[in-house]
């Protein structure tokens, strides 16, 4: 975008040094345990603070002279509706299988590359809208600077004082009114000046429309030969109290105001993955007309109420130290060497905050960066990588009492189930549906990114377990009925796709891989990796259970059960480890410390392997984890914490957590570092906090299964457990004190704490409190 020339009186102090911020700072107010706060503005994106309402995202830098608010709208992706299915790919399937079973893995890889990959072979990227740039005319030299993100109110606030005037800026993104709201105020009248403009790397123009309305309008960009087909718009309405308001060609200018409120609407022409005919201008006008009819206080009040409806469902206290009063970036920088249990609690609640802010019902599912991205080509396209990342994004939603936030994921799975039917047919000659290791807003399902990354047909199957989990946490049979065809279609695909391997006759996936780990042959391509067998055991089990609950498909359920019985078993290899592949290739794999720990899916998120029922396999999984090592990229580290929690080793889990929360894996704004930023580690790490505190599956609840010594006393309230059970828990000096459970439905559940077990019979909605004292469990 061309440089805006008309800056009038606001040019003043732009060049002033950042060092000016904080000069003469006085004592800072104490931080609440639910606040991220800083003494200086952000200078880079990973210091800026995230706001969002599921659909709209914003990153607030908090500059004094110049504020940047980077903007996102969750349907602004590159390209347009497209069909990447490789028609006739199935013609190569038999030969690929022959090559794999003959041990000619590189040749199989080459043939897949040549004849079975998606066209185009890469998917579309999630894209930025651009930035709102505000120039305030206030010099950088100020005192009492503070910027914060209050997780409890979902409001970002910037405060500073200059020349005896105290300035306040508040920013939030309302889920109620669908606008970004910025308010600038000062404690003396007539002090506010503002120059507002848009800036974007997209093909877009900026125009002033009517009084005080600035409009950024453009198109997305094409990628990989897929044409740009979206129109998008961001529309800003400025309301000033007092002072003078003017407009240039491409900017708004306000001088001498008492208060300024900016309302920003954003929309694109996206309707569905196959329909881009929406009118963003009409949508934005309607949103702004409605929002402009409300006072700032009313907008704020409604926003906070809706946010707190979700956010306040869970509270957590892991204890606190003096470090908890430091600015958040300081705490992160010290966290690997000093105890700061409240930082783990903050990280947990930040995870819940990010889920609420990036995945509300009716919006797009949270991608690799949630709803936040400042680029046209985001890292890995900012899309949905479903060989771990998207699943990890949603691990915390159900137990963290944000069940409705899974709505966008459910919508995504329903879409890919439709699109994946053609992929199943054309690539494998199979019924049902399939999705490989990635998808995007256009719901592409064919293999992408090179054979050795993309030829993994289990992505859709893994996502199906999330639909089942939603049922387990809610007991919602109508939901189960609605998604049953999706589950059935996924199972149907594998009934057709599985093939008997020559050595034992086990049914295996082929071609596939253990994501994204290269075995000694120099490719990832193989048959029957452990993870696939584990995912399929879960998929087949849940499909049979769903069919039984819904009293349908008896014959099909029998077929699936019979197919499941022929899957390759988990195997223990020569190092005492859980084998990652059908053959014991683990010791010769290319990267012994690889970030993916795919074969440990059975331990977590699944519980097929656990220390109670399958102790030998659990010990083998532990051995694999030890060999893999504790430190990985952000999400790899987060996965490891959950696994150690499932192994009942709280201290080890906590050690890995310290690494996740340290400056190598957590940016100053608390975003997870893959690096670069990927949000999965935030969600996975937050889930790990819950896994350390309480676990529940198959009618068994296990309080404090992996409590680390670092969190001796604490409490958590409002958690949800499988079986539709709510849990509040208190512990002291490393021992359970009380556990209050409330079941949605009549149920019998065993509570297992250390070596004791109690059978509880629930009546729907009637709480049962367990007490633990002097080493014994009792019902209050
Ligand atoms: C998988 C991972 C990468 C990255 C990408 C988005 O391919 O192996 O590390 O997280 O997803």
Boltz pocket constraint, residues with backbone or C-beta under 6 A from the ligand:
constraints:
  - pocket:
      binder: B
      contacts: [[A, 368], [A, 379], [A, 380], [A, 385], [A, 389], [A, 516], [A, 595], [A, 633], [A, 674], [A, 678]]
      max_distance: 6.0
